[in-house]
Structures are given as C-alpha cells and as structure tokens.
Amino acid sequence: MSTPTITLYGIPNCDTVKKSRAWFAEHGVDYTFHDFKKQGVPASLLPGWMDAVGWERLLNRQGTTWRRLEPATQAAVTDAASARALMQAQPSVIKRPVVVCGTRVTVGFVPDQWQAWCR
C-alpha cells in the first residue's frame, strides 16, 4: 500500500509555508508544492477545502492582504460564497499552507497531523 500524494498549497515567501516545507524535507516526506502566485487557486478544490475546514478558518483575517482590503470588501464577506469569491480573486487571503493528503485537509503548520498521515 502506498502513501497518498501530499500537496502543499501556498506562497513561497510565506514564513509558515517555508517552515512547513522544511518540516517535510527534514522528515523525508515527498510532497508537491503548488504556488498560488504562479498557479492560482484551484477553483475545483476550493469548495472541498472550505467543506473540510470551514470557510472561516480558511480565510486569513489576520494577514496583510486582508488588512489592506477596503472596509467595504471586508464587510461583504459574510458567507461561504462571498469568502470563496474573495479567495479565488485574492489567493493571499487564504490561510497557509493548505496541505492535502487524499481526502484530508489541514490549514496552517500542523506537523502532528502530517506525521499521522505518513505512518
């Protein structure tokens, strides 16, 4: 039985993404990196991520990109549909990294969960 493919989605210069990539490398875990800046947000996957972790968790309201948005744009994010539209248009508002292994999804730096996946 083979280990499912792990994909790490994020932005290369994000500190949490760097930390996560280093963790995978240090633990010898193969993964694929998907760069939001170069490759965009996979529109077909975003709804599944939102279902798995919740749109509120996936939307990074603490980040610089969110803080730079117009107050009216921020106020317009009231539900999953409006959050999805914003995340699709502004990938930097997605909390990073999003890590996907099979049907499992995590957001942020969660090495304990990744370790469990790799057993």
N, C-alpha and C positions, 0 to 999 in steps of 0.2 A: 504494500500500500504506500503510495507516495504522498508527500506533504502537499497540501493545496498551495497554489501560487499566491504569494503575498504581493500586493501592490500598495505602495506608499504614495499618496497624493499630497502635493503641497507646492511650496515655493522654495527654491534652493537657498535663498539668503535668510530664510526664517530660522531663528535660533532653535526653536523646538523641532523643526524638520531636520536641521543639522544634527542635533542631539539624538534624534530617532534613527537617522541614517547611520550614525556612529555606533549606536547600540546594536543594530542589525549586523553591521560589519564585525564588531567585536565578538558577537555570538555566532558568527559564521552562518547567518540566516540569509538565504538568497531572496531577493525581492526585486521588483520592478519599480522604478521611480517614474511618476507621472507629474510633469511640471505644469502647474496651472498657467503660468505666464506664457509658456510656449505652446502648450497643447490645449489649453482651455479646460473648462469643467465639463466632464462627460454628461451631457443632458440626460442621457438614458439612465445613468446611475444615480443622479442626484435625488430623485424621489425615494429610491431604496435606502440611501443613507439617511434621509430625513425620517423614514419609517423606522429605521433601526435605532437611531439615537435621539430623534426628535429635532424638529427644526430650531427650537430654542437653544439647544446645546450646540448645534452645528453652526449657528450664526454667532460670530465673534463680535459682541458689542463692546469689548474692551480694547480692541485693536485700533491702530492709527487710521485705517481706511474707514471704519465706522465713524470715528470721531470727526473725520474730515467731510463726511456727508452733510448735505444740507439738512437742517432740522425737519423740514417737510418730508424729505426722503426717508429719514429715520422713522418719523411718525407714521408713515404709510405702511411700514412693516408690522402687520397686525395678525397675520395668519400664515399657514404653510405656503399658500400660493404666492403671496407677496414676498415672503422670505426667499422662496425658490427663484423668483424673477430677479431679485436683487443679487443673489448668489451667482446666478448664471451671468449676469451683466458685470458684476464686480467680484471675481473669484477671491480677492484678498479679504473679503469679509467672512470667508469660511474659516472656522477654527481649524488649526493644523497641528499635526498632519491627520489626514483621514487615512486609516490603514484598513485594507480589505483583505480578508483571507476566506475564500469560499463565500459563504453567506454571512460571515461575521464581519462586523464593522466596529472600529474604535475611532475616537477623536481625541487628539492630544497625545502626550507622552505617557503610555501605559505599558511598560515593559513586563509587568507581571502577567498581563493578559496575553501579550505576544509570546512569552515563554510557554504558557499553557498551550498555545496553538502549535508550537514547534516540537512538542513531545511526541 
